Amino acid sequence: MADDETDPADKARYRKVPSGRASRLGAFGKLAGGVAGGLLGEGARRLARGERPKMRDLLLTPGNARRLTDQLSHLRGAAMKMGQMISMDAGDMLPPELSEILSALRSQAHRMPPPQLRDVLDGEWGKGWRDRFKSFNATPIAAASIGQVHRAVLPDGREVAIKVQYPGVRESIDSDVDNVTSLLRISGLVPKELDLTPLLDEAKRQLHEEADYLREAEQMDLYADRLEGDDRYVVPRSIAELTTPRVLVMDFVEARPIETLDDEPQEIRDRAMAELIALLLRELFEFGVMQTDPNFANYRYQPDSGKLVLLDFGATRDIAPAIAESYRRLFAAGLAKDRDAVRAAAVDAGFVGPGVLANHREALDDMIDIVIAEMTREGPFDFGDRAFVQVLREQGMDMATDRATWHLPPAETIFVQRKISGTALLAARFKARVDIRGLARPYLDKDPRIA
């Protein structure tokens, strides 16, 4: 299928991106109204059954989650990106049915209708842009939060992937972040007393960077340089003469979604996750640069070669040496079974605030002991064994009811931890078994406590 042809069966997936300030604000108003209506309806049903539901339970219903998923998928941009973050970062804290609904945001977005796509490309390349290609497929092969991807062939026969940014995305970042944050506060997922300003400012800054495709092209090429000669990974390179701030053109690399590893034998799943975790450790301790978005769509797999294809470098950011050192201390203390050192490192890194130490030190130490026991158990770490996560969740929720414990780590640490947590979530999906200690040991050898 080429040019403006689209598959009629796919037409339901096309939805014009609201690009103006008023249209996006109206979409948020519609979402808020739908959530409020769902709250009243669910409240009435529960009261009729003789229940006395909590406000949080009324808001976090599957119906409201579907409304959130549908509207954020329609808005795309920073609004959808924040929904993806919620689904990944809070996945273990949300009820399973809600987590499953929100997880759809990680892999689906509505597509721009062909006329809107044509307007964007006319604006970036000029009206004669079709002459630059031997063929151009108007049906996107992927649609995500900030842009959608098309496949095309250059006159010399090279296949390329073209990421086209949705109109209005860059201009709406700040207001989208503020509007989603307001929804989160109303829902009770974010306590009103918690000052999110530093984190939100950093999130806005990173999202503006992600919307700059010239910067992403540069980061992608630098990443390809770092992994040059490592046959475990494939990183496409940009086509500079066709790339603009809103259109990124790169080599097309044939591969399958990473989720197809679900059907592969255990040893292949284990190897793939070991390679992703090894790469994460290199980012943290060698490169000093990390791609901090762990969205599953950013990883693909080549069954024939066994290689992992790495995509989407908009969220690449420098990692300060002090942040890397704080993680080195945490890993080293955990592997050394040194509870006091783990606690001290967690405090220094900003993971643990003064309220936890003052009011819940015994519970914190119990949680540290659980993590140490899991880290140091004989044999590979089994990501499929999630029993300890439920225990940690219950203890963590008990702490969270104490307002004195409410605390945000430094923004830079949060972005690094998001990558670590997202990688662990993928490993759990594959029930992978990985020798974490063996992978981490080269970076911790200077610590005499580790055998």
LOKOL-739731 format. One record per residue (C-alpha): residue number from 1; x, y negated, z. Coordinates in steps of 0.1 Angstrom, whole numbers, plus 5000, padded with zeros to 4 digits. Example, Ala and Ser with C-alpha at 12.3 -4.5 7.8 and 13.67 -1.06 7.14 Angstrom:
<atoms>
+-----+------+------+------+
!  nr !   xx !   yy !   zz !
+-----+------+------+------+
!   1 ! 5123 ! 5045 ! 5078 !
!   2 ! 5137 ! 5011 ! 5071 !
+-----+------+------+------+
</atoms>
This chain:
<atoms>
+-----+------+------+------+
!  nr !   xx !   yy !   zz !
+-----+------+------+------+
!   1 ! 5000 ! 5000 ! 5000 !
!   2 ! 5015 ! 4967 ! 4990 !
!   3 ! 5009 ! 4929 ! 4991 !
!   4 ! 4975 ! 4920 ! 5006 !
!   5 ! 4959 ! 4954 ! 5004 !
!   6 ! 4947 ! 4968 ! 5037 !
!   7 ! 4932 ! 5001 ! 5047 !
!   8 ! 4895 ! 4996 ! 5052 !
!   9 ! 4896 ! 5021 ! 5081 !
!  10 ! 4921 ! 4997 ! 5099 !
!  11 ! 4900 ! 4965 ! 5095 !
!  12 ! 4886 ! 4968 ! 5130 !
!  13 ! 4922 ! 4964 ! 5143 !
!  14 ! 4925 ! 4929 ! 5127 !
!  15 ! 4916 ! 4900 ! 5148 !
!  16 ! 4927 ! 4864 ! 5142 !
!  17 ! 4951 ! 4851 ! 5168 !
!  18 ! 4937 ! 4821 ! 5188 !
!  19 ! 4965 ! 4796 ! 5181 !
!  20 ! 4950 ! 4763 ! 5193 !
!  21 ! 4950 ! 4752 ! 5230 !
!  22 ! 4912 ! 4750 ! 5231 !
!  23 ! 4906 ! 4784 ! 5216 !
!  24 ! 4931 ! 4801 ! 5240 !
!  25 ! 4916 ! 4783 ! 5270 !
!  26 ! 4882 ! 4794 ! 5259 !
!  27 ! 4893 ! 4830 ! 5257 !
!  28 ! 4906 ! 4828 ! 5293 !
!  29 ! 4873 ! 4813 ! 5303 !
!  30 ! 4854 ! 4842 ! 5287 !
!  31 ! 4877 ! 4867 ! 5305 !
!  32 ! 4871 ! 4850 ! 5338 !
!  33 ! 4834 ! 4850 ! 5333 !
!  34 ! 4834 ! 4887 ! 5323 !
!  35 ! 4854 ! 4896 ! 5354 !
!  36 ! 4830 ! 4876 ! 5376 !
!  37 ! 4800 ! 4894 ! 5360 !
!  38 ! 4816 ! 4928 ! 5365 !
!  39 ! 4823 ! 4919 ! 5401 !
!  40 ! 4787 ! 4910 ! 5408 !
!  41 ! 4774 ! 4942 ! 5391 !
!  42 ! 4798 ! 4965 ! 5409 !
!  43 ! 4791 ! 4948 ! 5442 !
!  44 ! 4753 ! 4953 ! 5438 !
!  45 ! 4758 ! 4990 ! 5429 !
!  46 ! 4780 ! 4996 ! 5459 !
!  47 ! 4757 ! 4978 ! 5483 !
!  48 ! 4728 ! 4998 ! 5470 !
!  49 ! 4747 ! 5029 ! 5480 !
!  50 ! 4751 ! 5015 ! 5515 !
!  51 ! 4788 ! 5007 ! 5511 !
!  52 ! 4806 ! 4975 ! 5522 !
!  53 ! 4832 ! 4971 ! 5495 !
!  54 ! 4863 ! 4948 ! 5498 !
!  55 ! 4867 ! 4920 ! 5472 !
!  56 ! 4899 ! 4936 ! 5459 !
!  57 ! 4881 ! 4969 ! 5452 !
!  58 ! 4853 ! 4950 ! 5433 !
!  59 ! 4878 ! 4932 ! 5411 !
!  60 ! 4901 ! 4961 ! 5403 !
!  61 ! 4875 ! 4983 ! 5386 !
!  62 ! 4880 ! 5001 ! 5353 !
!  63 ! 4854 ! 4978 ! 5337 !
!  64 ! 4874 ! 4947 ! 5346 !
!  65 ! 4906 ! 4964 ! 5335 !
!  66 ! 4891 ! 4970 ! 5301 !
!  67 ! 4880 ! 4934 ! 5299 !
!  68 ! 4915 ! 4923 ! 5308 !
!  69 ! 4931 ! 4947 ! 5283 !
!  70 ! 4908 ! 4937 ! 5254 !
!  71 ! 4911 ! 4899 ! 5260 !
!  72 ! 4949 ! 4899 ! 5265 !
!  73 ! 4953 ! 4921 ! 5234 !
!  74 ! 4932 ! 4895 ! 5215 !
!  75 ! 4953 ! 4866 ! 5228 !
!  76 ! 4987 ! 4883 ! 5224 !
!  77 ! 5017 ! 4861 ! 5232 !
!  78 ! 5027 ! 4854 ! 5267 !
!  79 ! 4993 ! 4864 ! 5280 !
!  80 ! 4996 ! 4899 ! 5267 !
!  81 ! 5033 ! 4901 ! 5277 !
!  82 ! 5024 ! 4894 ! 5313 !
!  83 ! 4997 ! 4921 ! 5311 !
!  84 ! 5023 ! 4946 ! 5300 !
!  85 ! 5045 ! 4935 ! 5329 !
!  86 ! 5017 ! 4942 ! 5353 !
!  87 ! 5010 ! 4977 ! 5339 !
!  88 ! 5047 ! 4987 ! 5342 !
!  89 ! 5057 ! 4969 ! 5374 !
!  90 ! 5026 ! 4978 ! 5393 !
!  91 ! 5019 ! 5011 ! 5377 !
!  92 ! 5026 ! 5031 ! 5409 !
!  93 ! 5005 ! 5007 ! 5430 !
!  94 ! 4974 ! 5006 ! 5409 !
!  95 ! 4947 ! 5033 ! 5409 !
!  96 ! 4955 ! 5058 ! 5382 !
!  97 ! 4924 ! 5050 ! 5360 !
!  98 ! 4933 ! 5013 ! 5361 !
!  99 ! 4970 ! 5019 ! 5353 !
! 100 ! 4960 ! 5041 ! 5324 !
! 101 ! 4937 ! 5014 ! 5309 !
! 102 ! 4963 ! 4986 ! 5313 !
! 103 ! 4991 ! 5008 ! 5299 !
! 104 ! 4973 ! 5005 ! 5266 !
! 105 ! 4988 ! 4970 ! 5264 !
! 106 ! 5023 ! 4985 ! 5261 !
! 107 ! 5016 ! 4999 ! 5227 !
! 108 ! 4986 ! 4982 ! 5211 !
! 109 ! 4977 ! 4947 ! 5199 !
! 110 ! 4953 ! 4934 ! 5174 !
! 111 ! 4968 ! 4925 ! 5140 !
! 112 ! 4967 ! 4892 ! 5122 !
! 113 ! 4943 ! 4892 ! 5093 !
! 114 ! 4962 ! 4890 ! 5060 !
! 115 ! 4952 ! 4854 ! 5053 !
! 116 ! 4967 ! 4843 ! 5086 !
! 117 ! 4998 ! 4864 ! 5080 !
! 118 ! 5002 ! 4848 ! 5046 !
! 119 ! 4999 ! 4813 ! 5061 !
! 120 ! 5027 ! 4821 ! 5086 !
! 121 ! 5050 ! 4834 ! 5059 !
! 122 ! 5042 ! 4805 ! 5035 !
! 123 ! 5052 ! 4781 ! 5063 !
! 124 ! 5085 ! 4799 ! 5071 !
! 125 ! 5096 ! 4809 ! 5036 !
! 126 ! 5077 ! 4787 ! 5012 !
! 127 ! 5049 ! 4798 ! 4988 !
! 128 ! 5072 ! 4817 ! 4965 !
! 129 ! 5085 ! 4841 ! 4992 !
! 130 ! 5071 ! 4872 ! 4974 !
! 131 ! 5099 ! 4869 ! 4948 !
! 132 ! 5124 ! 4877 ! 4976 !
! 133 ! 5111 ! 4913 ! 4978 !
! 134 ! 5107 ! 4943 ! 4955 !
! 135 ! 5077 ! 4952 ! 4976 !
! 136 ! 5060 ! 4941 ! 5008 !
! 137 ! 5035 ! 4961 ! 5028 !
! 138 ! 5008 ! 4938 ! 5042 !
! 139 ! 4997 ! 4965 ! 5067 !
! 140 ! 5019 ! 4962 ! 5098 !
! 141 ! 5037 ! 4993 ! 5111 !
! 142 ! 5036 ! 4979 ! 5146 !
! 143 ! 5018 ! 4951 ! 5165 !
! 144 ! 5030 ! 4939 ! 5199 !
! 145 ! 5027 ! 4909 ! 5222 !
! 146 ! 5046 ! 4882 ! 5203 !
! 147 ! 5047 ! 4894 ! 5167 !
! 148 ! 5038 ! 4922 ! 5143 !
! 149 ! 5062 ! 4942 ! 5121 !
! 150 ! 5060 ! 4949 ! 5084 !
! 151 ! 5080 ! 4971 ! 5061 !
! 152 ! 5094 ! 4958 ! 5029 !
! 153 ! 5120 ! 4965 ! 5002 !
! 154 ! 5146 ! 4940 ! 4990 !
! 155 ! 5154 ! 4937 ! 4953 !
! 156 ! 5186 ! 4957 ! 4958 !
! 157 ! 5166 ! 4986 ! 4972 !
! 158 ! 5173 ! 4981 ! 5009 !
! 159 ! 5144 ! 4988 ! 5032 !
! 160 ! 5139 ! 4962 ! 5059 !
! 161 ! 5116 ! 4956 ! 5089 !
! 162 ! 5101 ! 4922 ! 5092 !
! 163 ! 5089 ! 4909 ! 5126 !
! 164 ! 5064 ! 4880 ! 5121 !
! 165 ! 5056 ! 4859 ! 5151 !
! 166 ! 5019 ! 4851 ! 5158 !
! 167 ! 5009 ! 4815 ! 5153 !
! 168 ! 5007 ! 4794 ! 5184 !
! 169 ! 5026 ! 4819 ! 5206 !
! 170 ! 5055 ! 4797 ! 5213 !
! 171 ! 5034 ! 4766 ! 5220 !
! 172 ! 5011 ! 4784 ! 5244 !
! 173 ! 5037 ! 4802 ! 5266 !
! 174 ! 5036 ! 4778 ! 5296 !
! 175 ! 4998 ! 4776 ! 5297 !
! 176 ! 4993 ! 4813 ! 5292 !
! 177 ! 5016 ! 4821 ! 5321 !
! 178 ! 4998 ! 4797 ! 5343 !
! 179 ! 4964 ! 4810 ! 5333 !
! 180 ! 4973 ! 4847 ! 5338 !
! 181 ! 4988 ! 4838 ! 5372 !
! 182 ! 4956 ! 4821 ! 5382 !
! 183 ! 4937 ! 4853 ! 5373 !
! 184 ! 4961 ! 4874 ! 5393 !
! 185 ! 4956 ! 4852 ! 5423 !
! 186 ! 4918 ! 4854 ! 5420 !
! 187 ! 4921 ! 4892 ! 5418 !
! 188 ! 4941 ! 4894 ! 5450 !
! 189 ! 4970 ! 4911 ! 5433 !
! 190 ! 4991 ! 4880 ! 5441 !
! 191 ! 4988 ! 4866 ! 5476 !
! 192 ! 4980 ! 4828 ! 5476 !
! 193 ! 5006 ! 4822 ! 5502 !
! 194 ! 5035 ! 4836 ! 5481 !
! 195 ! 5054 ! 4809 ! 5462 !
! 196 ! 5058 ! 4822 ! 5427 !
! 197 ! 5072 ! 4789 ! 5412 !
! 198 ! 5108 ! 4800 ! 5408 !
! 199 ! 5098 ! 4833 ! 5392 !
! 200 ! 5072 ! 4817 ! 5369 !
! 201 ! 5097 ! 4791 ! 5358 !
! 202 ! 5122 ! 4818 ! 5349 !
! 203 ! 5095 ! 4839 ! 5332 !
! 204 ! 5086 ! 4809 ! 5310 !
! 205 ! 5122 ! 4803 ! 5302 !
! 206 ! 5127 ! 4839 ! 5291 !
! 207 ! 5095 ! 4840 ! 5271 !
! 208 ! 5106 ! 4809 ! 5252 !
! 209 ! 5139 ! 4827 ! 5244 !
! 210 ! 5120 ! 4858 ! 5233 !
! 211 ! 5100 ! 4836 ! 5209 !
! 212 ! 5132 ! 4823 ! 5193 !
! 213 ! 5139 ! 4849 ! 5166 !
! 214 ! 5172 ! 4833 ! 5156 !
! 215 ! 5184 ! 4840 ! 5191 !
! 216 ! 5171 ! 4875 ! 5191 !
! 217 ! 5189 ! 4882 ! 5158 !
! 218 ! 5221 ! 4870 ! 5173 !
! 219 ! 5216 ! 4892 ! 5204 !
! 220 ! 5207 ! 4922 ! 5183 !
! 221 ! 5239 ! 4919 ! 5162 !
! 222 ! 5260 ! 4915 ! 5194 !
! 223 ! 5244 ! 4946 ! 5209 !
! 224 ! 5251 ! 4965 ! 5177 !
! 225 ! 5288 ! 4954 ! 5180 !
! 226 ! 5290 ! 4967 ! 5215 !
! 227 ! 5277 ! 5001 ! 5206 !
! 228 ! 5296 ! 5004 ! 5173 !
! 229 ! 5310 ! 5039 ! 5170 !
! 230 ! 5288 ! 5054 ! 5198 !
! 231 ! 5268 ! 5080 ! 5178 !
! 232 ! 5242 ! 5084 ! 5205 !
! 233 ! 5225 ! 5051 ! 5196 !
! 234 ! 5213 ! 5032 ! 5165 !
! 235 ! 5208 ! 4994 ! 5166 !
! 236 ! 5196 ! 4977 ! 5134 !
! 237 ! 5213 ! 4946 ! 5121 !
! 238 ! 5196 ! 4913 ! 5111 !
! 239 ! 5194 ! 4900 ! 5076 !
! 240 ! 5206 ! 4864 ! 5082 !
! 241 ! 5194 ! 4848 ! 5049 !
! 242 ! 5158 ! 4858 ! 5056 !
! 243 ! 5156 ! 4853 ! 5093 !
! 244 ! 5140 ! 4821 ! 5107 !
! 245 ! 5129 ! 4810 ! 5142 !
! 246 ! 5096 ! 4828 ! 5137 !
! 247 ! 5105 ! 4856 ! 5113 !
! 248 ! 5131 ! 4882 ! 5121 !
! 249 ! 5143 ! 4905 ! 5092 !
! 250 ! 5164 ! 4935 ! 5100 !
! 251 ! 5174 ! 4969 ! 5087 !
! 252 ! 5146 ! 4994 ! 5087 !
! 253 ! 5155 ! 5025 ! 5107 !
! 254 ! 5134 ! 5056 ! 5103 !
! 255 ! 5125 ! 5070 ! 5137 !
! 256 ! 5096 ! 5083 ! 5158 !
! 257 ! 5080 ! 5067 ! 5189 !
! 258 ! 5100 ! 5077 ! 5221 !
! 259 ! 5068 ! 5092 ! 5234 !
! 260 ! 5071 ! 5120 ! 5209 !
! 261 ! 5097 ! 5135 ! 5232 !
! 262 ! 5068 ! 5147 ! 5253 !
! 263 ! 5067 ! 5177 ! 5230 !
! 264 ! 5104 ! 5184 ! 5229 !
! 265 ! 5121 ! 5211 ! 5251 !
! 266 ! 5133 ! 5201 ! 5286 !
! 267 ! 5170 ! 5199 ! 5276 !
! 268 ! 5163 ! 5174 ! 5248 !
! 269 ! 5142 ! 5152 ! 5272 !
! 270 ! 5169 ! 5154 ! 5298 !
! 271 ! 5196 ! 5144 ! 5273 !
! 272 ! 5177 ! 5115 ! 5260 !
! 273 ! 5170 ! 5101 ! 5294 !
! 274 ! 5206 ! 5106 ! 5305 !
! 275 ! 5217 ! 5086 ! 5275 !
! 276 ! 5192 ! 5058 ! 5283 !
! 277 ! 5203 ! 5057 ! 5320 !
! 278 ! 5240 ! 5058 ! 5309 !
! 279 ! 5233 ! 5028 ! 5287 !
! 280 ! 5215 ! 5009 ! 5315 !
! 281 ! 5246 ! 5014 ! 5338 !
! 282 ! 5269 ! 5001 ! 5310 !
! 283 ! 5247 ! 4971 ! 5306 !
! 284 ! 5248 ! 4964 ! 5344 !
! 285 ! 5285 ! 4972 ! 5351 !
! 286 ! 5304 ! 4969 ! 5318 !
! 287 ! 5286 ! 4946 ! 5293 !
! 288 ! 5273 ! 4920 ! 5319 !
! 289 ! 5243 ! 4917 ! 5295 !
! 290 ! 5210 ! 4936 ! 5297 !
! 291 ! 5180 ! 4940 ! 5275 !
! 292 ! 5155 ! 4936 ! 5303 !
! 293 ! 5122 ! 4946 ! 5287 !
! 294 ! 5117 ! 4984 ! 5293 !
! 295 ! 5085 ! 4986 ! 5271 !
! 296 ! 5084 ! 5021 ! 5257 !
! 297 ! 5079 ! 5007 ! 5222 !
! 298 ! 5115 ! 4993 ! 5223 !
! 299 ! 5129 ! 5028 ! 5221 !
! 300 ! 5125 ! 5053 ! 5193 !
! 301 ! 5139 ! 5087 ! 5186 !
! 302 ! 5154 ! 5105 ! 5155 !
! 303 ! 5147 ! 5142 ! 5158 !
! 304 ! 5171 ! 5152 ! 5130 !
! 305 ! 5201 ! 5133 ! 5144 !
! 306 ! 5191 ! 5133 ! 5181 !
! 307 ! 5199 ! 5096 ! 5182 !
! 308 ! 5180 ! 5069 ! 5201 !
! 309 ! 5170 ! 5038 ! 5182 !
! 310 ! 5171 ! 5006 ! 5202 !
! 311 ! 5148 ! 4977 ! 5193 !
! 312 ! 5137 ! 4942 ! 5205 !
! 313 ! 5165 ! 4922 ! 5220 !
! 314 ! 5145 ! 4890 ! 5227 !
! 315 ! 5146 ! 4897 ! 5265 !
! 316 ! 5184 ! 4901 ! 5265 !
! 317 ! 5200 ! 4881 ! 5293 !
! 318 ! 5234 ! 4877 ! 5310 !
! 319 ! 5238 ! 4895 ! 5343 !
! 320 ! 5258 ! 4875 ! 5369 !
! 321 ! 5287 ! 4895 ! 5384 !
! 322 ! 5272 ! 4889 ! 5419 !
! 323 ! 5240 ! 4907 ! 5408 !
! 324 ! 5259 ! 4936 ! 5394 !
! 325 ! 5280 ! 4938 ! 5426 !
! 326 ! 5248 ! 4939 ! 5447 !
! 327 ! 5236 ! 4969 ! 5428 !
! 328 ! 5270 ! 4986 ! 5430 !
! 329 ! 5269 ! 4982 ! 5468 !
! 330 ! 5233 ! 4996 ! 5469 !
! 331 ! 5242 ! 5027 ! 5448 !
! 332 ! 5275 ! 5033 ! 5467 !
! 333 ! 5258 ! 5030 ! 5501 !
! 334 ! 5230 ! 5053 ! 5491 !
! 335 ! 5253 ! 5080 ! 5477 !
! 336 ! 5274 ! 5077 ! 5508 !
! 337 ! 5243 ! 5083 ! 5530 !
! 338 ! 5250 ! 5051 ! 5548 !
! 339 ! 5216 ! 5038 ! 5560 !
! 340 ! 5230 ! 5007 ! 5576 !
! 341 ! 5249 ! 4997 ! 5545 !
! 342 ! 5219 ! 5003 ! 5523 !
! 343 ! 5198 ! 4981 ! 5545 !
! 344 ! 5225 ! 4953 ! 5545 !
! 345 ! 5229 ! 4955 ! 5507 !
! 346 ! 5191 ! 4953 ! 5503 !
! 347 ! 5190 ! 4922 ! 5524 !
! 348 ! 5220 ! 4906 ! 5507 !
! 349 ! 5204 ! 4913 ! 5473 !
! 350 ! 5171 ! 4897 ! 5483 !
! 351 ! 5150 ! 4929 ! 5482 !
! 352 ! 5142 ! 4927 ! 5519 !
! 353 ! 5132 ! 4896 ! 5536 !
! 354 ! 5135 ! 4885 ! 5573 !
! 355 ! 5099 ! 4894 ! 5580 !
! 356 ! 5105 ! 4931 ! 5573 !
! 357 ! 5136 ! 4932 ! 5594 !
! 358 ! 5118 ! 4915 ! 5623 !
! 359 ! 5085 ! 4935 ! 5622 !
! 360 ! 5091 ! 4967 ! 5604 !
! 361 ! 5127 ! 4978 ! 5607 !
! 362 ! 5119 ! 5013 ! 5618 !
! 363 ! 5095 ! 5018 ! 5588 !
! 364 ! 5121 ! 5003 ! 5565 !
! 365 ! 5148 ! 5027 ! 5578 !
! 366 ! 5124 ! 5056 ! 5573 !
! 367 ! 5119 ! 5045 ! 5537 !
! 368 ! 5157 ! 5042 ! 5532 !
! 369 ! 5162 ! 5077 ! 5546 !
! 370 ! 5137 ! 5091 ! 5521 !
! 371 ! 5154 ! 5074 ! 5492 !
! 372 ! 5189 ! 5086 ! 5504 !
! 373 ! 5176 ! 5121 ! 5507 !
! 374 ! 5163 ! 5120 ! 5471 !
! 375 ! 5195 ! 5104 ! 5458 !
! 376 ! 5218 ! 5129 ! 5474 !
! 377 ! 5198 ! 5161 ! 5469 !
! 378 ! 5219 ! 5189 ! 5453 !
! 379 ! 5216 ! 5192 ! 5415 !
! 380 ! 5202 ! 5167 ! 5390 !
! 381 ! 5176 ! 5141 ! 5401 !
! 382 ! 5142 ! 5154 ! 5391 !
! 383 ! 5121 ! 5125 ! 5379 !
! 384 ! 5091 ! 5148 ! 5376 !
! 385 ! 5090 ! 5153 ! 5414 !
! 386 ! 5070 ! 5123 ! 5425 !
! 387 ! 5059 ! 5134 ! 5459 !
! 388 ! 5082 ! 5110 ! 5477 !
! 389 ! 5068 ! 5081 ! 5457 !
! 390 ! 5034 ! 5085 ! 5473 !
! 391 ! 5050 ! 5084 ! 5508 !
! 392 ! 5069 ! 5052 ! 5499 !
! 393 ! 5038 ! 5037 ! 5484 !
! 394 ! 5018 ! 5043 ! 5516 !
! 395 ! 5045 ! 5028 ! 5538 !
! 396 ! 5050 ! 4999 ! 5515 !
! 397 ! 5013 ! 4991 ! 5515 !
! 398 ! 5013 ! 4991 ! 5553 !
! 399 ! 5041 ! 4965 ! 5553 !
! 400 ! 5023 ! 4945 ! 5526 !
! 401 ! 4993 ! 4938 ! 5549 !
! 402 ! 5017 ! 4918 ! 5571 !
! 403 ! 5020 ! 4883 ! 5556 !
! 404 ! 5054 ! 4879 ! 5573 !
! 405 ! 5068 ! 4904 ! 5549 !
! 406 ! 5058 ! 4886 ! 5517 !
! 407 ! 5090 ! 4878 ! 5499 !
! 408 ! 5103 ! 4875 ! 5464 !
! 409 ! 5138 ! 4885 ! 5454 !
! 410 ! 5158 ! 4862 ! 5432 !
! 411 ! 5143 ! 4859 ! 5397 !
! 412 ! 5174 ! 4873 ! 5380 !
! 413 ! 5173 ! 4904 ! 5403 !
! 414 ! 5136 ! 4909 ! 5395 !
! 415 ! 5143 ! 4911 ! 5357 !
! 416 ! 5171 ! 4936 ! 5363 !
! 417 ! 5149 ! 4957 ! 5386 !
! 418 ! 5121 ! 4956 ! 5360 !
! 419 ! 5144 ! 4973 ! 5336 !
! 420 ! 5155 ! 4999 ! 5361 !
! 421 ! 5119 ! 5006 ! 5372 !
! 422 ! 5107 ! 5008 ! 5336 !
! 423 ! 5135 ! 5033 ! 5327 !
! 424 ! 5126 ! 5054 ! 5358 !
! 425 ! 5089 ! 5053 ! 5347 !
! 426 ! 5098 ! 5067 ! 5313 !
! 427 ! 5120 ! 5094 ! 5329 !
! 428 ! 5090 ! 5104 ! 5351 !
! 429 ! 5068 ! 5106 ! 5320 !
! 430 ! 5093 ! 5131 ! 5305 !
! 431 ! 5098 ! 5149 ! 5338 !
! 432 ! 5135 ! 5145 ! 5330 !
! 433 ! 5163 ! 5160 ! 5352 !
! 434 ! 5193 ! 5138 ! 5352 !
! 435 ! 5227 ! 5139 ! 5370 !
! 436 ! 5224 ! 5103 ! 5383 !
! 437 ! 5253 ! 5107 ! 5407 !
! 438 ! 5276 ! 5119 ! 5379 !
! 439 ! 5266 ! 5090 ! 5356 !
! 440 ! 5270 ! 5064 ! 5384 !
! 441 ! 5302 ! 5077 ! 5399 !
! 442 ! 5327 ! 5061 ! 5375 !
! 443 ! 5314 ! 5027 ! 5385 !
! 444 ! 5316 ! 5035 ! 5422 !
! 445 ! 5350 ! 5053 ! 5424 !
! 446 ! 5366 ! 5025 ! 5443 !
! 447 ! 5343 ! 5033 ! 5473 !
! 448 ! 5362 ! 5058 ! 5495 !
! 449 ! 5329 ! 5070 ! 5512 !
! 450 ! 5317 ! 5088 ! 5481 !
! 451 ! 5329 ! 5123 ! 5475 !
+-----+------+------+------+
</atoms>
